[in-house]
Amino acid sequence: MEHVLLKAKSDCAIAQFLLADGRHSEETQVANRVRNAYWFPETEIKAGEYVSVWTKSGKNSTGEMIDGTTIHRFYWNLPSSLWNAAGDCALLFKLQGCQCYRVQEN
């Protein structure tokens, strides 16, 4: 299984971020298509710490890398890989807010 590895540039609440898999049409141009999204749980991350997101099943945990740097491991619990074809890309969004709208049944 695959994972995405991120390094925090500054202290942050990781729940402000959403990781998604998408497509790109050129090297730096993201296509208008987002397929799956992972919203991070409430966790405080310090500058210099690592965050890894695994697509496989597992239990979220915090540990240390070989050099002693903290790493926060998160698991998406998906049955298969996401980034498995040319043109796939990982997208990281910083959320400024979120509004939830309930679907109305007819």
N, C-alpha and C positions, 0 to 999 in steps of 0.2 A: 504494500500500500504506500501511497504517497503522502507527503506533508509539505506545508509551507512554513518557512522559518523567517521570522521577523525580529528585528532588533529595535527596541524603543529608543528614540532620539531624546525623549524627555519623559518626565513622570506623567502618567495618564491613567484614566479610568478606562479600561479596555472595553467596557460595555458601550462606549461611545462609537465603537467601530463595528462594521459589518464586512465580512469576507464573502466574496461571491466568485463563482466561476463564470466566465464569459468567453467571448470570441474577439479577436482583433482582425481588422481588415488590412492593416499595414503594421509596420513595426511599432509605431506609437499611436495608432488610431484604433480606438475601441469600437467594435461594431455595436449596433443598437440591439443587443441581446444578452440578457443576464438570465442564467438558468437556475442555479441553486444558490442559497444564501445561508451563511452561518453568523448568527448574532452572538457575540461573546458574552459570557456571564459576568456579573459584577465582580471585578478583580482589579486591584490597584497594581499597576506596573511601574517600576522605577526606571529611570534613564539607564541605558546600558544592559538591561535585562532582555532576555529572549522570550519569544512567544512562538510556539510551534502548534500548528493545527493539522491533525491527522485526519484523513478521510475515513479511516477504519474505525471500528468500535474500540472503546476503551474507557477508562475512568480519568477524568480531569485530575491533574496533579501538578505540584510544584516541586522542583528538584534543583540539582546543581549540575553544571556541565563540568568537564574535566578540569577546566581552569578556575572553577569555583563560582563562575557567573550563574546567577539564578535563571532558570528556564521554567516557563509556565507551559504545560502541555494540555491542549484541548483536543477533544475527539468529536468528530462530526457524526460518527456512527452510521456511515453510509455503506451500502452493500458492495459498491464497486468504486473504482477510480473515477475522478472527474476530468483530470487533465491528461487525456490519452490520445489526442489528435493534434496535428499541426493546426495552428490558429487558435488553440485554447489559451486562455490567460487567467491569472488570478487578479481579482479586483478588490482593493481595500477602500472602503468608504468611511469617512468620518461623519457621523450623524450630528446635526445641530439640534435635532428634535425629531419627534415622531408623533404622528397622529393616527390613532386606530379607529377605523370606521367599521361598525358591524354591518353584516349583510342582512338586508331586510327580506324575509320570505314573503312571497305573494300569496 
